[in-house]
Amino acid sequence: MLRTVLWSFGLLAVLAAVPAKAQEQVGDTDWRPRVAAPAYSGEGPLVRVDEAHGSVQTIDGRYAGFAALMRADGYRVDAGRGRLDRPGALEGVAVLVISNPASPDEDARASALDASEIEAVASWVEHGGSLLLAADHAPHGAAAEALAARFGVVMGKGYAVQRAGTEVTGNLNFPREALADHPIIAGRNDAEGVARVRSFTGQSLKGPAEATVLMALSDDAVEAPDLETLQTIRSRLRAGENPQTVMDELTRPALPAQGLAMPFGDGRVVVLGEAGMLTAQVVGFPDQPDREPFRFGLNTEGHDDQQFALNLMHWLSRLTP
């Protein structure tokens, strides 16, 4: 059954077609979130965005849109810049956000967090904390793999894509039938219900038995290991090679989900295989000043990602059961 549907080639096409040195990916500071009825007035719960493990998703950078949305909903937001296993590191924090952590050395497969920090986070969640872990396309899955595994989550670690004729896309729409029966989707009332979620190129996930699949990938979704392989797929499809042969040779079946929610002890965990859907970003082309910047995330239309992000945080901060 097809549960996800194709959108446009979007970000994946930009990544595959334009060399990284010719791109400039930053937070979209022109985007301003609007929240009609903020969840909190006064001093809301503290959301801490980890900035100590190599991520470029900072609250003054690519995750500025996420921070702005949370503040518009009444949360307090700050940056975590120290080790997560130091005494009092998470004292007073309601929700810890770790988005696209990076390996600490040249080996992109190395864990972004060491064993001591992983155990500290797991213990904190088990005793009532809430964790949002977002890790999208390669190499981010490898850097976050050990932390995810501590919560029973398997990461695909590549690029989750679908084929459309002679193209592949990682920009996927999840209609209502691909979304879970869960408070993150239902919201607190009819006005907060989520009918469509869009992702902007990420990896696939598999959760433990107690996890709810928030965003179900379709049965024909596949995963490519890296961007170079995606470029090869695009070239061979455009050259007229047999699509099934190309995909069979260069991809593997995707894991079933791109979003998971689960209890963990007395705490709560959400794991997403795509980080950009929670913020607003723009890709510019400095060597092509006449080229229109490419926007992706909350600053695009045709989806309910903003409400999804709000509902997700409402569940993690225990506004919803």
N, C-alpha and C positions, 0 to 999 in steps of 0.2 A: 504494500500500500504506500502510495506517495504521500508523505506527511509534510515534508518541506517542499517549497517551490522555489524556482529560480527567480532571481531579481535581475540585476544587470551584472556585467562583468566587473564594473566598479574598481574597488581597491586592488583586487587581484590582478586586473589588467594593468593598472598603473605599476604595481610591484614587478610584474613580469616584463613589461615593455620599456620601462624607464630605469636606467642605472641608478643605484642608490645615491651616488655622488651628485646626480643631477636633480635629486628631490630634496625637499625640505619639509619634514613632517613636524607640525607643531600643534599646540592647543589652539582652538579657534576662539580668540578673545573677543570676537564680535558677537558671539552667541550669548544670549541672555535668557536664562530659564524663567518660566512663569509658573508659579504654583498657586492655583486658585484658593485652596484651603490648606495652609500649612499644617502639618501633623503636630507640630510643637510650637508653643508660644513661650517666650522667655528663654530660659536656659535648657535646651534640649540635650539629649544624650551625646556623648563624645564619640565621634568617628575618627579613628586614627589611620591615616594612609601611610603605609610603610615606605620609607625612602632610604633605608639603610642597606638594601640588597641589590643595588645596581639598576633598579628600574628607572626608565625615563618617564614613567607615568606619575609625575609629581603634581602636587596641588597648585603649583605655580607654572606648570608646563602642560603636558598632554592631558593631565587629569584635572586641569583647572575647571573644565565644564562639569565634571562629576562633583567637585568640591562646591561649585556655585549652586548646583541643583540641591545638594544636601543642605546647604545653608539656607536656601530659599524655603526649604521644608522645615526649618527650625532646628536642625542639628548643629552642633559645634563640630568643626573639622580642624584637625591639626596634622602635622607631619611627624612620623616616627623616624628618628635618625640614629638610634642606638641599637645595640644587640637586644634581641627579644628575650634572652634568658637572664638579663641582669635583674637584680632585686627591684621590684616595683615597676618594671618596664611597662606593664599593662594595667597598672592601678588606675581605676576610674574610667577605663575605656569600655564602651558598650559594644562597639563593632570594630574589629581590626580588619583593614583592607590591605591585601597583598596582591598587587596587579603587575603581571609580567616581571617577576624578579629575574635577575640575570646571573649567570655563573660568575664566580669571583675571579676566575683566571681565564686563560686563553682557551681552555677546554670548555666549549659551549655545552657539553654534556654534564658538567659538574653541577652538583646541587647548589642552589643559591643560598640555602640555609644549612648550617651544619647540624649534626645530630642533637647537640645540646639545645639549640634554638627550636628545632622541630619538636622536641619533647616538651619544652616550655610552652609552646603554643598549644600543643595537644592537651596538656594538663590544664591550661587556662580555659580552653573551650570545654573540656570535660567537667569543669567546676562552674560552668554557667556563662562563659564568654561566647561571643559570636564571631565567626570568621567568614569573610568573603575572599575567596581566592579566585582570581581571574588570570588565566594563562593561555594566550592564543597561539597562533601558528609558530612553527619552528623558528628559532631554537627555544622558545619560551617553555614549552612542555617539558623538555629535558631538565631545565633549571628548576622547575617546580615539581618534578616527578616525585621526589622523595617526600616532600611535604604532603602532596596529595595522597600518596600511598599510606601515610600514617592515618588517614581518614578513610582508607579502603577504596580510594578512587584510582582508576587506571587512566593514564593519559595517552592519546594516540601519538602525540609528539610531532605530527607533520602538518599538512594542510588538508582539511576536510573540504571536499569539492564535489560537484556534480557536473556531468557532461551535458552540453546543449549543442547538438550538431557538431560543428568543427571547433567548438570552444569549450573551456571548462570555467566554472565560476565557484568562488568561495563565498560569494555574497548571497545569503540564503534568507528567504522569508519563511517564518514558522506561523502558519495560520492557526486558528483556534483549535482545530483537531490535532495539531502537533504539540499543543501546550497542555500542561497537567491540570488536573482538578486539585488545586492547591491555593492557599491564601495569597501567594505571590501572584497568581494569575487572576484570582477572583477579586482581590482587594477587599476593602472594608465595606464597600457599598457598590451599587450599580455604576456610579460615576467613575469608579476606580478599576473596573474590569479591564483586562487586557485581551484584545482580540487578535493581534498580530505583532509578532516580534521579528526584528531583522538583525542579522549578524553581518559582520563586515570582514570576513576571512579569519578563520580560526582553526582549531583542532577538534577532534572528537574525544568523548569521554565515556567511561563505564563506571558506574557506582556500585556500592555494596547493596545487599538485599534491602536494607532499610531506607535506601535513598529513593526519592521521587525524581523521575525524569521530568524536568521542567520544560525542556526543549528537545523533542524527539527528532533525530535525523531520519531521513527516508531510507528505505531498504536499498536504494541504488546509490546512496552516498558512498564515496570512496575516500581514501586518504593517500596523498602523495608525500614522500618523506621530506622533501625540501623544495626550495624555489627553483633550483636548477632543473629538477625533474619536471616541475610544472612547465617550465619554458620548453623542455624537450617534448612534452605532451602536446602543447600548443603547436609547435612547429610540425610535428608529425601528423596531427589531425588536419592542419591546414594544407599539408602536402598531399592529402587524399588517402592516407593509409587507413586500413580497416580500424574503425574506432574501438571495437571490442578487443581487438588484438593489442592495440596501444594501451588501453586501460588495464588489461589483464597483465601486461608485462611490467607496467610502471607504477601501479597503485595496489593497494590492499583494501579490503572492505573496511569502512569506517566503523568505529565503535558507535553504540546506539544513541548517544546523547551529545548535546552541546551545552547543556545546563542541568545541574543537579542540586537538590536541596535535601538535607538530612539532619536528624538529631545526632548528637554525639555526647553521650553522658547527659549532663544537665544543660549542655550548650547546643548551639545550632551552627550549621555550616552550609554555605552555598559555594559551589564550584562552577565556574563558567569557562568554557573553552574559547572564549572570545572576549577581549577586554575593551575594544573600541566602542562597543554598543552602549557603554555606560558613561560616555563622555562625548565631547565634540572636538573634532580635529580637522585640520586642513593640510593638504599636501600642495606645496608651491613648487615652482620650477624656476629657480633663479637664473638659469641660462636661457630661459624662454620667457622674457618679461611680458610678452603679449598673450601667453597661454593662461586661460582661466584656471585658478586654483581648484583642486578637487577636494570637496568636503565629504566627510563621512562621520556617522555617529548620530548624536542627538540633534545635530544641526541639519538633518535631512528630514524629508517628509515620507508619509506612506506607511507608518508603523507606530506602535505604542511603546517604543523603547523607554521614553521618559517615565511613563507610568509604571512600566516593568521595573525600572531602577528604583522608583519610590516604593513600590510594593515590596520589592526585595529587601530594602532597608527597613521597612515597617515590620516585616517578619523577623529579621535579624534583631531588631531592637525591641521585639515582643509587643508591638502594637496589635499584631494579629496572632491568633493561636497557632 
